[in-house]
C-alpha cells in the first residue's frame, strides 16, 4: 500500500466535494470518517458530513469556522483547494475503502497473539476473529434505499409476475399446493423445516434441492447427520424415479433416466458437506468459503441443528438461538435462502393429534423468532404403519402427507396436502384422482 498515493487520492476526493457539493452524496454512500488515513482528512470529512446533514454549504469558509480546535490549519485547507477535482469520484472512493480495509486487516493481525493468550480454546479465538473479519467485510455497506428505489423494485417484481403467469418470485418449492400458501421462498429467508424422526425431513431436501437445480440455482447441503454418499444416492433415486432400495442393491430399472439423473447432478452447483458435529464457527466459516467461491449457490440446507456442536457456555436454548441467528444473517448478507432442519419435541407423541405445532420446536431458543417460514411435516400413515403393521413407506407408491405452514412472516398459514413417495424419497403433488385440498387458518 503506497501511503503517498493514498494521501493524494484522499485530497482529490475532498477537493472534489468542495468544488462540487453534489459529490457528497456519492462519497457518503461509500466512505466513513475512519476510512481516511490522515487525521487531518478525517476531521475535514467529518465536518463536511455535518454541514451536509444541516443543509449548509460545504466550502472553505464554513469548514474553517467548524474546524476551530481541529487537527487541520488554514494552510492545510489551502493545500486541499489547490488539488484539481475529478469527475469519477466513485472510483477513487473505492480505492480509499480498499486501503482502509487493508489497514484494518493489518491491525487485526497484530491483535491475534493477544487473543490467543486470553483464550484457552481455539474455538473462542476463531469466533472472535470471525466477528472481527465480518466487521471489516461489512463496514459501511450502505444498502439503504429511498422510497423511489423501492417502488422501482416492487414494480419490476410485479411486471415479472404478470409476464410469467403462474411463475413465482423467489424459489418455488416444486409443490403447487405449498406455493399457493407461501408464494415462494424469497431471498434472505430462513426457512425452518420441523418434524419428528422418519417423517421425511431428508426427503424434503431432495424435493427442494432438485427444484433449485432445475431452476439453475446452486445448492449447498450441510448434511451433519447422513454421509454425503447417501445424500447423493437419495438425490439420484428422486430424480431418476428409481427405488432407493434397488439402488442400494445395484439395480436400475430405467437406464436412460438413471443416466440422465447422474448427468444432471454432474455440476459444480451442487456441493455436499458431511462433517458431523461442527462448531458454530466451523459451520459458518465453511458456508462462507463456499459462497465466496460459488456465487451461484442460492439455497443452503442444514440438516440438522441437533448435529451442531454446542460449546456449553450458556443455556442450550440460547446456543441453539445463536445458530438460527447466524444462519439468518448469512441468508440476509448473501441474499440467499437457508433451510434449517429441526427435530420436534418428543412430547407430541403423547398427544392424540400428532400434527406439529410451533410449541413443539425442540429447545428452539430464538428459532421461531428468526425464521421467516416454519414448515411442519406430518404423515398419518407413519403412525398407522407402527400400529397396524401396514406396508412400509418404501413399499407403497404414494401416501398422503401434510406440509403444515406453522409460521409465514409475509403471508398465510395453513396445510398443503401433498403426496409422499418413500421409495423415491420425495414429496410430490397428490395423484390427479385425489382432490387437492388446501386449508387456511
C-alpha positions, -999 to 999 in steps of 0.1 A, spaced: 0 0 0 15 33 -12 8 59 16 17 89 -6 -6 76 -33 -34 71 -8 -30 106 6 -31 121 -29 -64 103 -36 -79 114 -3 -71 150 -11 -86 147 -46 -119 133 -32 -122 160 -5 -113 187 -30 -140 174 -54 -166 177 -27 -157 214 -20 -158 223 -57 -190 202 -65 -213 199 -35 -233 171 -51 -203 147 -48 -210 144 -11 -239 121 -20 -216 96 -38 -188 98 -12 -210 94 19 -225 62 4 -191 46 3 -168 61 29 -169 66 67 -147 91 85 -122 64 97 -116 53 61 -94 83 56 -58 76 66 -47 111 77 -63 126 108 -65 160 91 -86 144 63 -108 126 88 -116 159 106 -123 177 73 -146 149 61 -164 147 94 -172 185 92 -183 180 56 -208 153 67 -221 176 95 -226 205 71 -243 182 46 -267 169 73 -276 205 82 -281 216 45 -252 240 49 -227 249 21 -196 228 21 -170 254 13 -137 268 26 -153 294 49 -177 270 67 -151 243 70 -127 268 86 -153 280 111 -163 245 121 -127 234 123 -116 256 152 -96 233 175 -93 205 150 -61 190 136 -60 209 104 -49 245 97 -56 272 71 -26 260 53 -40 225 51 -72 239 36 -53 259 10 -33 229 1 -65 209 -4 -81 236 -26 -50 235 -48 -59 200 -59 -79 197 -91 -113 180 -87 -121 149 -107 -153 136 -124 -150 99 -114 -151 103 -76 -167 69 -70 -136 50 -84 -113 70 -60 -136 63 -31 -134 26 -37 -95 29 -36 -97 46 -3 -121 20 10 -97 -8 -1 -68 8 16 -89 12 47 -97 -25 48 -60 -34 44 -51 -13 74 -78 -30 94 -66 -64 84 -30 -54 95 -43 -41 128 -62 -74 133 -31 -95 126 -13 -76 154 -41 -85 179 -41 -122 171 -13 -131 196 -33 -113 224 -65 -132 215 -45 -165 217 -31 -156 251 -65 -146 265 -84 -177 254 -78 -213 262 -99 -227 234 -92 -224 197 -130 -221 190 -131 -189 211 -102 -174 191 -118 -184 158 -152 -169 169 -136 -136 178 -116 -135 146 -147 -143 126 -166 -114 142 -137 -90 135 -135 -101 99 -172 -97 95 -169 -61 108 -142 -54 82 -162 -70 54 -194 -52 63 -180 -17 71 -203 9 57 -222 -14 35 -247 13 30 -276 -5 13 -304 19 22 -329 25 -5 -351 55 -10 -388 50 -15 -383 58 -51 -358 30 -54 -381 6 -35 -411 14 -57 -390 6 -88 -380 -28 -73 -417 -36 -64 -429 -26 -99 -402 -48 -116 -413 -78 -94 -449 -72 -103 -441 -69 -141 -421 -102 -138 -450 -119 -121 -475 -106 -147 -453 -116 -177 -446 -151 -164 -481 -161 -154 -480 -186 -126 -442 -185 -121 -435 -174 -86 -409 -148 -75 -381 -163 -55 -376 -201 -52 -406 -224 -58 -410 -254 -36 -419 -275 -67 -452 -283 -49 -481 -261 -62 -502 -267 -31 -474 -253 -9 -466 -224 -32 -503 -215 -31 -499 -208 6 -464 -193 9 -460 -179 -27 -423 -187 -27 -391 -189 -6 -377 -154 -10 -341 -141 -9 -329 -135 26 -354 -161 41 -346 -185 69 -369 -215 65 -372 -240 93 -384 -275 84 -395 -293 116 -406 -329 121 -402 -360 142 -376 -386 130 -386 -407 99 -412 -381 89 -394 -371 57 -370 -342 66 -342 -356 43 -368 -363 16 -380 -327 15 -343 -317 9 -343 -339 -22 -375 -323 -35 -364 -287 -29 -328 -292 -40 -338 -307 -73 -363 -279 -79 -335 -253 -72 -310 -270 -96 -336 -273 -123 -341 -235 -119 -303 -231 -125 -297 -221 -88 -269 -237 -70 -273 -258 -38 -252 -264 -7 -262 -293 16 -247 -293 50 -255 -329 59 -245 -332 95 -262 -365 101 -260 -385 69 -229 -392 48 -226 -373 15 -227 -406 -5 -261 -415 10 -274 -380 2 -262 -383 -34 -279 -417 -37 -311 -403 -25 -310 -374 -49 -304 -398 -78 -333 -420 -67 -356 -390 -66 -345 -376 -100 -344 -409 -118 -376 -423 -101 -356 -454 -91 -363 -472 -58 -338 -462 -32 -337 -499 -21 -329 -510 -56 -301 -485 -60 -286 -498 -27 -286 -533 -43 -270 -520 -76 -303 -524 -95 -315 -500 -121 -349 -503 -139 -346 -475 -164 -311 -470 -175 -318 -439 -196 -335 -420 -168 -307 -431 -144 -280 -418 -168 -299 -385 -172 -301 -382 -134 -264 -387 -129 -256 -363 -157 -280 -337 -141 -261 -338 -109 -227 -336 -125 -223 -299 -118 -203 -276 -96 -235 -261 -85 -243 -289 -61 -220 -292 -30 -224 -316 -1 -206 -314 32 -210 -342 56 -187 -334 86 -208 -341 117 -208 -320 148 -191 -289 136 -189 -259 160 -210 -229 151 -178 -211 140 -167 -240 118 -201 -242 101 -202 -205 95 -167 -204 80 -172 -233 56 -205 -220 44 -189 -186 37 -160 -202 19 -184 -220 -5 -205 -188 -11 -174 -168 -19 -161 -194 -44 -195 -201 -60 -218 -171 -61 -245 -192 -79 -253 -210 -46 -288 -197 -38 -301 -224 -14 -284 -239 16 -298 -268 36 -285 -275 71 -295 -310 84 -299 -305 114 -294 -283 145 -290 -313 168 -258 -322 150 -241 -288 156 -217 -289 184 -227 -267 213 -199 -252 235 -219 -253 267 -210 -218 277 -246 -209 283 -281 -225 282 -288 -249 254 -318 -229 240 -297 -198 239 -269 -215 219 -294 -230 195 -308 -195 191 -273 -184 181 -274 -210 153 -306 -197 138 -294 -160 142 -261 -169 124 -279 -186 95 -305 -158 92 -276 -133 89 -260 -154 62 -293 -155 43 -296 -117 45 -260 -109 38 -257 -131 8 -293 -126 -4 -300 -164 -5 -323 -188 12 -313 -210 41 -333 -241 51 -327 -253 87 -340 -288 96 -351 -291 132 -363 -320 154 -396 -316 172 -401 -324 209 -408 -360 218 -438 -347 238 -460 -345 207 -460 -383 206 -482 -384 237 -509 -363 220 -538 -378 202 -534 -353 174 -497 -356 165 -496 -328 139 -467 -304 148 -472 -271 164 -448 -242 169 -446 -250 206 -431 -284 196 -398 -270 184 -371 -287 204 -351 -263 226 -359 -237 200 -343 -206 215 -349 -179 190 -355 -202 161 -392 -193 159 -384 -156 160 -356 -157 135 -374 -179 110 -394 -163 82 -412 -196 75 -417 -226 96 -429 -258 80 -440 -289 99 -441 -323 82 -468 -349 91 -476 -383 77 -505 -401 94 -495 -434 77 -463 -434 97 -483 -438 129 -507 -463 113 -478 -483 100 -464 -487 135 -498 -496 150 -514 -517 122 -482 -532 106 -491 -518 72 -466 -517 44 -436 -495 49 -430 -462 31 -405 -479 8 -432 -504 -4 -461 -480 -11 -460 -460 -42 -476 -429 -28 -492 -419 5 -509 -388 19 -487 -362 36 -491 -328 50 -468 -298 50 -481 -275 76 -471 -239 74 -468 -231 111 -454 -196 105 -453 -173 75 -439 -139 82 -453 -124 50 -485 -144 44 -509 -170 53 -505 -202 73 -523 -234 65 -518 -270 54 -507 -282 20 -519 -317 13 -493 -335 -8 -481 -369 -17 -451 -387 -2 -433 -414 -22 -409 -431 2 -393 -454 -24 -382 -423 -44 -376 -403 -12 -396 -373 -23 -427 -352 -17 -449 -347 -48 -483 -334 -58 -511 -357 -49 -524 -381 -75 -548 -365 -100 -575 -388 -88 -573 -373 -53 -587 -338 -48 -561 -312 -39 -571 -296 -6 -556 -265 9 -567 -255 44 -561 -219 56 -562 -208 92 
